[in-house]
Structure formats: C-alpha cells, structure tokens
Amino acid sequence: MRNLLWIFGLLVIIMALGGCSNSSKTSGSSEVKAKVVGYQMVQKNGVLSDRKGISEKDDVKKIENITADVKWDKTASVNKDSKEDAVFWFIDQDNKEGQKYKVWFNETGSADVQDGKQVWGVLEGKDGETLSSIFKLNDQK
C-alpha cells in the first residue's frame, strides 16, 4: 500500500512537470502570427482604395504589437461623423483573414480604432503615427 502511494505521488509530480514544460514552450514564442497585413486606405473622394498587403516581417510584427497595445473600452459608444482613414486585417499562414479594424488617425499622433465587433479603442503615443506611416509608405510602392 505504501509503495502504491509512493508511485502515485511520483506520477502526479511527473505529470505536473510535463504540463509546465509544454506551456512554457508556447508562451515564450516570438514567432510572427500573421503572414500578411491586408489594408485599404480611404481616398480623397471617401472611397476605400484597392486591397493591398504588407508582407515585410518587421512591419507585420510592428502592426501586431501596436494592435496589442490598443486600450479597448467595451463600454464606449463613439459616434464618428467622418469615414475611417484606413481599414486593416491580419492574414494568417493559411491565407485566412482575421477581423477587420477601422482606424481614424488624429493630429496628435494618437488614433481611434474600432474592431469588427464595434468595440472602440485608442492607440496612444506614437503608435498611431507609426501605423499611419507604415500604411502610407507601403501605399506609395
């Protein structure tokens, strides 16, 4: 009976250690999740431009990090009178499009963002300027 308890305890410890090592491998991954960022800019006439894509890994990673830094507010209800400045979405390795984000760039460098579920968020600091410049530089190519 004593040996049975000892073996059971040893199995529990091994299973617990195995579970920890598996989760640490995936949580520390620095691999880029999206392959491409698709986007459209709003033209002077208010119509969205043709669909374009950003595939440079550094730019895709920057946009992923910027999107992760959005301060989302599920309780906010913003009424925008103007059309968004850009729409973007992530495209994964299987060429599946993720949810779309609408962006309004502000003169202060910040940006207002709305996700596909109509939740509003704010990009503070230079994040709005960085996002805008990535789209504009790629739009000129």
C-alpha positions in Angstrom: 0.0 0.0 0.0 2.8 2.3 0.9 4.6 1.6 -2.5 1.3 2.3 -4.3 1.0 5.7 -2.7 4.6 6.5 -3.5 4.2 5.5 -7.2 1.0 7.5 -7.4 2.7 10.6 -6.0 5.7 10.2 -8.3 3.3 10.0 -11.3 1.5 13.2 -10.2 4.8 15.1 -10.0 5.9 13.9 -13.4 2.6 14.9 -15.0 2.7 18.3 -13.3 6.3 18.9 -14.5 5.4 17.8 -18.0 2.4 20.2 -18.2 4.6 23.1 -17.1 7.3 22.5 -19.7 4.8 22.3 -22.6 3.1 25.6 -21.7 6.4 27.4 -21.3 7.5 26.4 -24.8 4.4 28.0 -26.4 4.1 31.1 -24.3 7.7 32.3 -25.0 7.4 32.1 -28.7 8.5 35.1 -30.7 7.2 33.8 -34.0 5.1 36.2 -36.1 1.5 35.1 -36.1 0.3 36.8 -39.2 1.9 36.3 -42.6 0.5 39.5 -44.2 -1.5 42.6 -43.1 -4.1 43.5 -45.6 -5.3 47.1 -45.7 -7.2 49.7 -47.6 -6.7 53.5 -47.3 -9.6 56.0 -47.7 -9.1 58.1 -50.8 -9.9 61.8 -51.1 -13.3 61.0 -52.5 -14.1 58.9 -49.4 -13.9 55.6 -51.2 -11.6 52.8 -50.0 -8.6 52.1 -52.2 -7.9 48.7 -53.7 -6.8 46.0 -51.3 -3.1 45.9 -50.6 -0.9 43.8 -48.4 2.1 44.3 -46.2 4.3 41.3 -46.1 7.6 42.6 -44.7 8.0 40.7 -41.4 9.2 43.8 -39.4 6.2 45.8 -40.4 3.8 42.9 -39.8 5.3 42.5 -36.3 5.1 46.2 -35.6 1.4 46.3 -36.5 0.7 43.2 -34.4 2.5 44.9 -31.4 0.6 48.2 -32.0 -2.7 46.3 -32.1 -1.9 44.5 -28.9 -1.3 47.9 -27.2 -4.7 49.3 -28.1 -6.6 50.4 -24.9 -10.0 48.8 -25.6 -13.1 50.1 -23.9 -16.2 47.9 -24.3 -18.4 50.5 -22.7 -17.5 53.3 -25.0 -20.0 54.3 -27.7 -18.3 56.7 -30.1 -20.2 58.4 -32.9 -17.8 59.1 -35.8 -19.1 61.6 -38.3 -16.2 61.0 -40.7 -15.3 57.9 -42.6 -12.3 56.0 -41.3 -8.8 56.7 -42.6 -7.8 53.1 -43.1 -9.1 49.5 -42.7 -6.7 46.6 -41.9 -6.8 42.9 -41.1 -4.3 40.1 -40.5 -3.9 37.2 -42.9 -2.6 34.0 -41.3 -0.4 31.2 -42.8 -3.5 29.6 -44.3 -4.5 32.8 -46.1 -7.5 33.2 -43.7 -8.4 36.8 -43.0 -8.9 37.9 -39.4 -11.3 40.5 -38.1 -11.1 44.0 -39.7 -10.0 47.1 -37.8 -11.1 50.6 -38.8 -8.7 53.4 -37.9 -9.1 57.2 -37.5 -5.8 58.9 -37.3 -5.7 62.1 -35.1 -3.5 65.1 -35.5 -1.9 64.4 -32.0 -0.4 61.1 -33.2 -3.0 59.0 -31.4 -5.6 57.0 -33.3 -9.1 55.8 -32.6 -9.7 52.1 -33.5 -12.8 50.1 -33.9 -12.7 46.3 -34.2 -15.1 44.1 -36.1 -17.3 43.7 -33.0 -17.9 47.5 -32.8 -15.6 47.8 -29.7 -13.7 51.1 -29.5 -10.1 51.6 -28.5 -7.3 54.2 -28.6 -3.8 54.0 -29.8 -1.8 56.4 -27.6 1.6 58.0 -28.1 3.4 57.4 -31.3 1.6 54.2 -32.2 -1.0 56.0 -34.3 1.8 57.8 -36.2 3.8 54.6 -36.7 0.7 52.7 -38.0 -0.1 55.6 -40.4 3.4 55.8 -41.7 3.6 52.0 -42.4 0.4 52.2 -44.4 1.4 55.3 -46.3 4.9 54.1 -47.1 3.5 50.8 -48.4 0.8 52.6 -50.3 3.4 54.6 -52.3 5.2 51.4 -53.5 
